[in-house]
C-alpha cells in the first residue's frame, strides 16, 4: 500500500520534505487528504460526546463535543510533528471513548442524587481528564523504560488478523453512520427496506467504486476525485430532484446539527479537590480497564500501521510521544484519549502526501470546527463519511482475507481468519485474546514437533578427549556402542519431553547385539524445562533401571540441577558424580567402567616397546636400538613438559602418568583440548611439521616420559635407518588412526 513519495526517504531533512510538501500540487493533495480524514472523524465525534455526557449531563453535550475537538487539536498537533513516522495520525476512537463513557456513568451513579448537573459536570469532567492523564502516563513510562519494543513479540498473523477484524468493524461503522444500526443477523431484514436501502446503498457504491479505481488507477488523486464527484452528484440530486437541500439535512441525510456555540470550558482544577472517595472507587475499575485497552490498542494499531505503510516505527518513541500528547490534552481542556489510526495513515500513503503537514492542517480544521460548530457539520452528507469508512474496511479485509490466502502459510491464514471472525462477532479485545490463544496453541504444536534431541551419538565413534593406549582404543571402538550419547537442546516441555522419552525407549529396545550399558544426557544446549517434563525424565530413569543401564547427566546448568535432583533422576554414589561438569568427563567415566570390566584399565605403565609391539611393526633388535636415542624423564603433577609457542624440538612417549594439552586464549581462560595417558605419543605434529607448539603440555598425574629429540632422530636416521623407518611408520599409523577417528565423528555428526 505504501507510495513512492519522497517523504519516506531518511535521506531528506525535515526542511527538505516541508519544501516539497508546499509545492502547489502536493499542498492541494494535502488539503484534500486532511479534509477526507476530517470527514471520517466528523461523523464519529458527536457520538463520543454523547457517550460521556448523557442522562443527567445531557445538557452538557455541546461542552462534551468541545472537549472532543480540543482533545483532537492537541493530540494530533503533538503526535504528527514528533512521532517517528510522518504518516502517523493519532485520533480519539470508539473503544476508549466507550470506556470513558462508562467511567462517567459510574461517577454519576456514585454522586448524590440531589447534586445538580452544574455541580456534577466539573467532577465528571475532572475524573475523565485524570483518567486520560493516568492512562497516558503509563504509556509514557513504557516508552521511557524502552518497553515499547514488546510489540515486536506480537506474531505477524495476529496483527494481520487484527487488521482484518478492524476492517470489518470500520466497514460496519459505516452502516452506523447512515442507518443508525450495525450489521447483524437481526438487522439484515432492515437493509432492504426502502428508506434504509436509500441511506446505505450510496455509501456502499461509493466504497466499491473507490476500491476498484484505487486498484486499477495508480494515482494519488483518485480518492479526492471520487469524493468531489460524489459531492457534486449529491448536491445536483438535492437541487434538481429533491429541490431542497435543507429539507434533506433536517430529514437526517446530513451529519447531526450541533449548537453553534460549543460552550467548551477549561478543566476546573479546583473542582477536582471536591471529588470524594466514593466517586474514585466507583471509577477505579474503569480507569484500569482504560489503561489496558488503550495500551493494547496503541501496540496493535502501531504494529498495524507498520504493515500498512511498509516502514518500521520506533515504538519507544511512539509510546512517549503518544503518552505525552494525551497528558497535555487532559491537562489543557481535552481528555478523550487518542491513538494510532491505520486507516488515516493508509490514506496519507495512497495520496502520496507529507503526513506531518496533513496533521497540522487537520488540527487547524478541527479548530475551525470548534469555532463554527454546526456550520461545518450540517454541510456534510452522511453517505460520504460512511462510504469512506466502508472503503477502508473493505480495503483491509481485501488485503488480509483475500490476498493473504496466497501469501501466508495455511496455519498463519487460519490464525488471521479466526481473529477476524472473533473481532467481527465479539469485538477487538476478544479478537486479540483469541489471537494470542491461537498463536500460543500453534506455537506449542510446532515446538512439540521439534526434536529435543540435538544429536544421537555412540561412544564407539564419539569417544572422550582422553587419548589412551592402542589396546584400550581398539577395545573402546568396538565396545563403545554400549554408550549412547544424547545431546539435548532448547526448552524441554511436556510436548517435546514425551517424544524424547519415546525415542529413548525405542533405542533401548532396538539396539542389536550391543545392549546399552550407559546413556548420557548432555544438557549443554538446554535452557530450561517445565515441571511437567520432570515426569517423563522420571519414567526414563525407571526404564533404564529396569534394563540395568546407567543414566548420566552432563553439562546441566546450575539452576536446573535442583529440579533434576528432587525428581530422583540422578543417583550420586561414591564412585559416580551426581552431575558431570561436561560431556567429556561423563564419557571418560563410562569408558573407564568398560575398561575395568575387561581388565584393561589396570595397565598403569605401557613401555615404548609395548606401544610399538601392539601394532606389530618392531622386533627386539629395533627396540634395543631405539632406546639408545630416548631420554627418560620422570615427571610429577604440575610439571610443564612444554609451553605454548615453544620450539617443537622433541616428541614424547608416555609410559605412565597423565598429561593435559592446554590452549591459552587471549584472556585468562585456558581450554583443555585433550588428555593423554600411558601408551600414547604427544608433540609429534609440531615435531614433524617443525612448527612452534600450538598448546602447552602439563603433567596432571606423575609418571615417566621417553623423550626423542630432533637431534636424536637425525642421528638415528644417519646411523640406524631401519629403526628410524620403523619409528616413522609407527607415527604415521598413530596420526592415521586419529584422522580416521575424527572422520568417523564428523560423519556421525553430519548424519
C-alpha positions, 0 to 999 in steps of 0.5 A, spaced: 500 500 500 505 504 501 507 510 495 513 512 492 513 519 495 519 522 497 517 523 504 519 516 506 526 517 504 531 518 511 535 521 506 531 528 506 531 533 512 525 535 515 526 542 511 527 538 505 520 534 505 516 541 508 519 544 501 516 539 497 510 538 501 508 546 499 509 545 492 502 547 489 500 540 487 502 536 493 499 542 498 492 541 494 493 533 495 494 535 502 488 539 503 484 534 500 487 528 504 486 532 511 479 534 509 477 526 507 480 524 514 476 530 517 470 527 514 471 520 517 472 523 524 466 528 523 461 523 523 464 519 529 465 525 534 458 527 536 457 520 538 463 520 543 460 526 546 454 523 547 457 517 550 460 521 556 455 526 557 448 523 557 442 522 562 443 527 567 449 531 563 445 531 557 445 538 557 452 538 557 453 535 550 455 541 546 461 542 552 462 534 551 463 535 543 468 541 545 472 537 549 472 532 543 475 537 538 480 540 543 482 533 545 483 532 537 487 539 536 492 537 541 493 530 540 494 530 533 498 537 533 503 533 538 503 526 535 504 528 527 510 533 528 514 528 533 512 521 532 517 517 528 513 516 522 510 522 518 504 518 516 502 517 523 495 520 525 493 519 532 485 520 533 480 519 539 476 512 537 470 508 539 473 503 544 476 508 549 471 513 548 466 507 550 470 506 556 470 513 558 463 513 557 462 508 562 467 511 567 462 517 567 456 513 568 459 510 574 461 517 577 454 519 576 451 513 579 456 514 585 454 522 586 448 524 590 442 524 587 440 531 589 447 534 586 445 538 580 448 537 573 452 544 574 455 541 580 456 534 577 459 536 570 466 539 573 467 532 577 465 528 571 469 532 567 475 532 572 475 524 573 475 523 565 481 528 564 485 524 570 483 518 567 486 520 560 492 523 564 493 516 568 492 512 562 497 516 558 502 516 563 503 509 563 504 509 556 509 514 557 513 510 562 513 504 557 516 508 552 521 511 557 523 504 560 524 502 552 518 497 553 515 499 547 519 494 543 514 488 546 510 489 540 515 486 536 513 479 540 506 480 537 506 474 531 505 477 524 498 473 523 495 476 529 496 483 527 494 481 520 488 478 523 487 484 527 487 488 521 482 484 518 477 484 524 478 492 524 476 492 517 470 489 518 468 493 524 470 500 520 466 497 514 460 496 519 461 503 522 459 505 516 452 502 516 452 506 523 453 512 520 447 512 515 442 507 518 443 508 525 444 500 526 450 495 525 450 489 521 447 483 524 443 477 523 437 481 526 438 487 522 439 484 515 431 484 514 432 492 515 437 493 509 432 492 504 427 496 506 426 502 502 428 508 506 434 504 509 436 501 502 436 509 500 441 511 506 446 505 505 446 503 498 450 510 496 455 509 501 456 502 499 457 504 491 461 509 493 466 504 497 466 499 491 467 504 486 473 507 490 476 500 491 476 498 484 479 505 481 484 505 487 486 498 484 486 499 477 488 507 477 495 508 480 494 515 482 494 519 488 488 523 486 483 518 485 480 518 492 479 526 492 476 525 485 471 520 487 469 524 493 468 531 489 464 527 484 460 524 489 459 531 492 457 534 486 452 528 484 449 529 491 448 536 491 445 536 483 440 530 486 438 535 492 437 541 487 434 538 481 430 532 484 429 533 491 429 541 490 431 542 497 437 541 500 435 543 507 429 539 507 434 533 506 439 535 512 433 536 517 430 529 514 437 526 517 441 525 510 446 530 513 451 529 519 447 531 526 446 539 527 450 541 533 449 548 537 453 553 534 456 555 540 460 549 543 460 552 550 467 548 551 470 550 558 477 549 561 478 543 566 476 546 573 482 544 577 479 546 583 473 542 582 477 536 582 479 537 590 471 536 591 471 529 588 470 524 594 472 517 595 466 514 593 466 517 586 474 514 585 472 507 587 466 507 583 471 509 577 477 505 579 475 499 575 474 503 569 480 507 569 484 500 569 480 497 564 482 504 560 489 503 561 489 496 558 485 497 552 488 503 550 495 500 551 493 494 547 490 498 542 496 503 541 501 496 540 496 493 535 494 499 531 502 501 531 504 494 529 498 495 524 500 501 521 507 498 520 504 493 515 500 498 512 505 503 510 511 498 509 516 502 514 518 500 521 516 505 527 520 506 533 515 504 538 519 507 544 518 513 541 511 512 539 509 510 546 512 517 549 510 521 544 503 518 544 503 518 552 505 525 552 500 528 547 494 525 551 497 528 558 497 535 555 490 534 552 487 532 559 491 537 562 489 543 557 481 542 556 481 535 552 481 528 555 478 523 550 484 519 549 487 518 542 491 513 538 494 510 532 489 510 526 491 505 520 486 507 516 488 515 516 495 513 515 493 508 509 490 514 506 496 519 507 500 513 503 495 512 497 495 520 496 502 520 496 502 526 501 507 529 507 503 526 513 506 531 518 503 537 514 496 533 513 496 533 521 497 540 522 492 542 517 487 537 520 488 540 527 487 547 524 480 544 521 478 541 527 479 548 530 475 551 525 470 546 527 470 548 534 469 555 532 463 554 527 460 548 530 454 546 526 456 550 520 461 545 518 457 539 520 450 540 517 454 541 510 456 534 510 452 528 507 452 522 511 453 517 505 460 520 504 463 519 511 460 512 511 462 510 504 469 512 506 469 508 512 466 502 508 472 503 503 477 502 508 474 496 511 473 493 505 480 495 503 483 491 509 479 485 509 481 485 501 488 485 503 488 480 509 482 475 507 483 475 500 490 476 498 493 473 504 490 466 502 496 466 497 501 469 501 501 466 508 502 459 510 495 455 511 496 455 519 498 463 519 491 464 514 487 460 519 490 464 525 488 471 521 481 468 519 479 466 526 481 473 529 477 476 524 471 472 525 472 473 533 473 481 532 467 481 527 462 477 532 465 479 539 469 485 538 477 487 538 479 485 545 476 478 544 479 478 537 486 479 540 485 474 546 483 469 541 489 471 537 494 470 542 490 463 544 491 461 537 498 463 536 500 460 543 496 453 541 500 453 534 506 455 537 506 449 542 504 444 536 510 446 532 515 446 538 512 439 540 514 437 533 521 439 534 526 434 536 529 435 543 534 431 541 540 435 538 544 429 536 544 421 537 551 419 538 555 412 540 561 412 544 564 407 539 565 413 534 564 419 539 569 417 544 572 422 550 578 427 549 582 422 553 587 419 548 589 412 551 593 406 549 592 402 542 589 396 546 584 400 550 582 404 543 581 398 539 577 395 545 573 402 546 571 402 538 568 396 538 565 396 545 563 403 545 556 402 542 554 400 549 554 408 550 549 412 547 550 419 547 544 424 547 545 431 546 539 435 548 537 442 546 532 448 547 526 448 552 524 441 554 516 441 555 511 436 556 510 436 548 517 435 546 519 431 553 514 425 551 517 424 544 524 424 547 522 419 552 519 415 546 525 415 542 529 413 548 525 407 549 525 405 542 533 405 542 533 401 548 529 396 545 532 396 538 539 396 539 542 389 536 547 385 539 550 391 543 545 392 549 546 399 552 550 399 558 550 407 559 546 413 556 548 420 557 544 426 557 548 432 555 544 438 557 549 443 554 544 446 549 538 446 554 535 452 557 530 450 561 524 445 562 517 445 565 515 441 571 511 437 567 517 434 563 520 432 570 515 426 569 517 423 563 525 424 565 522 420 571 519 414 567 526 414 563 530 413 569 525 407 571 526 404 564 533 404 564 533 401 571 529 396 569 534 394 563 540 395 568 543 401 564 546 407 567 543 414 566 548 420 566 547 427 566 552 432 563 553 439 562 546 441 566 546 448 568 546 450 575 539 452 576 536 446 573 540 441 577 535 442 583 529 440 579 533 434 576 535 432 583 528 432 587 525 428 581 530 422 583 533 422 576 540 422 578 543 417 583 550 420 586 554 414 589 561 414 591 564 412 585 559 416 580 558 424 580 551 426 581 552 431 575 558 431 570 561 438 569 561 436 561 560 431 556 567 429 556 568 427 563 561 423 563 564 419 557 571 418 560 567 415 566 563 410 562 569 408 558 573 407 564 567 402 567 568 398 560 575 398 561 575 395 568 570 390 566 575 387 561 581 388 565 584 393 561 584 399 565 589 396 570 595 397 565 598 403 569 605 403 565 605 401 557 613 401 555 615 404 548 616 397 546 609 395 548 606 401 544 610 399 538 609 391 539 601 392 539 601 394 532 606 389 530 611 393 526 618 392 531 622 386 533 627 386 539 633 388 535 629 395 533 627 396 540 634 395 543 636 400 538 631 405 539 632 406 546 639 408 545 636 415 542 630 416 548 631 420 554 627 418 560 624 423 564 620 422 570 615 427 571 610 429 577 603 433 577 604 440 575 610 439 571 610 443 564 613 438 559 612 444 554 609 451 553 605 454 548 609 457 542 615 453 544 620 450 539 617 443 537 624 440 538 622 433 541 616 428 541 614 424 547 612 417 549 608 416 555 609 410 559 605 412 565 602 418 568 597 423 565 598 429 561 593 435 559 594 439 552 592 446 554 590 452 549 591 459 552 586 464 549 587 471 549 584 472 556 585 468 562 581 462 560 585 456 558 581 450 554 583 443 555 583 440 548 585 433 550 588 428 555 593 423 554 595 417 558 600 411 558 601 408 551 600 414 547 605 419 543 604 427 544 608 433 540 609 429 534 605 434 529 609 440 531 615 435 531 614 433 524 611 439 521 617 443 525 612 448 527 612 452 534 607 448 539 600 450 538 598 448 546 602 447 552 603 440 555 602 439 563 603 433 567 596 432 571 598 425 574 606 423 575 609 418 571 615 417 566 616 420 559 621 417 553 623 423 550 626 423 542 629 429 540 630 432 533 637 431 534 636 424 536 632 422 530 637 425 525 642 421 528 638 415 528 636 416 521 644 417 519 646 411 523 640 406 524 635 407 518 631 401 519 629 403 526 628 410 524 623 407 518 620 403 523 619 409 528 616 413 522 611 408 520 609 407 527 607 415 527 604 415 521 599 409 523 598 413 530 596 420 526 592 415 521 588 412 526 586 419 529 584 422 522 580 416 521 577 417 528 575 424 527 572 422 520 568 417 523 565 423 528 564 428 523 560 423 519 556 421 525 555 428 526 553 430 519 548 424 519 
